[in-house]
Amino acid sequence: QLDIARQNLEHANKELRETMLSKEEKEVMLKEIHHRVKNNLQIVRSLLRMQGRSIQDPAAREAVRDSQDRVRSMALIHQGLYQVDDTGGIDMAGYVEKLARGLLQSHGIDPSRITIRVEVPTLCLDVDTAIPIGLILNELILNALKHAFPAERQGTICVSLHLRSDGLHLSVGDDGIGMPDD
């Protein structure tokens, strides 16, 4: 009977080792998938950049550049997922910083003219939550960059993201010219 118990234990240990290996293999495969998705999004962004160079109409060129920014916001999420040691989620503080810097650079804005202050505590979100938040942030920051600071006006954009008892709280504000009264 002791021999049967030992065999059962050995069999259970073998199954556990196989399960653990497959979990490690799954994590490696998932990182590889995120890496490939990021690379594919970078290719799309490059294609948009090439297409944008040949567009003469300024409004159309700006629309293509905005699309490049949207693609970049998603690529940053996947880059963050394959670069971490575990797949616990996206470091949102680092992500928002990179997104903001990239938008300033993409639109040729001097960071000493418009400062983007990021107030995001240590917060990790899964990809299904991070991508929509990233796209929303991209649009809100881009809107402030385009409309709040005309004629080389200086100012600050503040981005905050906090986890509260009722869910996530996202806020983007600026000290620009404000909305027209109409």
SVG drawing of the C-alpha trace seen along z (x, -y; Angstrom):
<svg xmlns="http://www.w3.org/2000/svg" viewBox="-23 -84 35 86">
<polyline fill="none" stroke="black" stroke-width="0.4" points="0.0,0.0 2.9,-2.3 4.3,-1.5 1.0,-2.5 0.9,-5.8 4.5,-6.5 3.6,-5.8 0.5,-8.1 2.7,-10.8 5.3,-10.4 2.5,-10.6 1.0,-13.7 4.5,-15.4 5.1,-14.5 1.7,-16.1 2.5,-19.2 5.9,-19.6 4.3,-19.3 1.7,-21.9 4.3,-24.2 6.4,-23.9 3.4,-24.5 2.6,-27.6 6.1,-28.9 5.9,-28.1 2.5,-29.9 4.1,-33.0 7.0,-32.9 4.5,-32.5 2.3,-35.4 5.3,-37.7 6.3,-36.7 2.7,-37.5 2.8,-40.9 6.2,-41.5 4.9,-40.6 1.8,-42.7 4.0,-45.7 6.2,-45.1 3.2,-44.9 1.8,-48.1 5.1,-49.8 5.0,-48.7 1.5,-50.1 2.8,-53.4 5.7,-53.5 3.4,-52.9 1.2,-55.8 4.3,-58.0 5.4,-57.2 1.9,-57.8 1.7,-61.1 4.9,-62.4 3.2,-62.3 0.0,-64.1 -0.2,-67.8 -3.4,-68.7 -2.4,-69.9 -5.7,-68.6 -5.3,-65.2 -1.6,-65.1 -2.6,-65.9 -5.3,-63.2 -2.7,-60.7 -0.3,-61.9 -3.1,-61.5 -3.7,-58.0 0.1,-57.3 -0.3,-58.6 -3.2,-56.2 -1.3,-53.2 1.7,-54.2 -0.5,-54.4 -1.5,-50.8 2.1,-49.7 3.4,-51.1 0.9,-48.9 2.2,-45.8 5.8,-46.9 5.2,-47.2 3.7,-43.7 6.6,-41.9 9.3,-43.8 8.1,-43.0 9.2,-39.8 5.6,-38.8 2.4,-39.4 0.8,-41.2 -0.2,-44.1 0.9,-47.5 2.7,-50.0 0.4,-52.9 2.6,-55.6 5.5,-54.7 3.0,-54.2 1.4,-57.7 4.9,-59.3 6.0,-57.6 2.7,-58.5 2.9,-62.1 6.6,-62.5 5.8,-60.8 2.9,-63.1 5.0,-66.2 7.8,-64.8 5.4,-63.8 3.9,-67.2 7.2,-69.1 6.3,-70.7 9.1,-71.9 8.6,-70.3 9.7,-73.5 6.8,-75.3 4.1,-72.8 4.7,-70.6 2.7,-67.5 2.5,-66.6 1.6,-63.0 0.0,-62.0 -0.4,-58.3 0.6,-56.1 1.9,-52.6 -0.9,-51.1 -0.9,-48.0 -3.8,-47.4 -4.5,-44.5 -4.3,-44.9 -8.1,-45.0 -8.3,-48.0 -5.1,-49.7 -5.7,-50.0 -9.0,-51.9 -7.6,-54.2 -4.5,-54.7 -6.6,-55.7 -8.8,-58.0 -5.6,-59.6 -4.1,-60.0 -7.2,-61.9 -7.5,-64.1 -3.8,-65.1 -3.7,-65.6 -6.8,-67.9 -5.2,-70.0 -1.9,-70.2 -3.8,-71.4 -6.3,-73.8 -5.3,-75.0 -2.0,-76.6 -2.2,-78.7 0.4,-81.1 3.3,-79.6 1.5,-80.0 3.1,-78.2 1.2,-76.0 0.7,-72.7 -1.4,-69.7 -2.1,-67.5 -3.0,-63.8 -4.1,-61.8 -5.3,-58.2 -6.3,-56.7 -7.9,-53.5 -10.8,-54.4 -13.4,-52.2 -15.9,-52.9 -13.4,-52.2 -10.7,-54.0 -10.8,-57.8 -9.1,-59.5 -8.6,-63.2 -7.0,-65.4 -6.9,-69.2 -4.9,-72.1 -4.3,-75.8 -4.8,-76.8 -7.2,-79.3 -10.3,-77.4 -13.5,-76.7 -15.3,-79.5 -18.5,-80.8 -20.6,-79.8"/>
</svg>
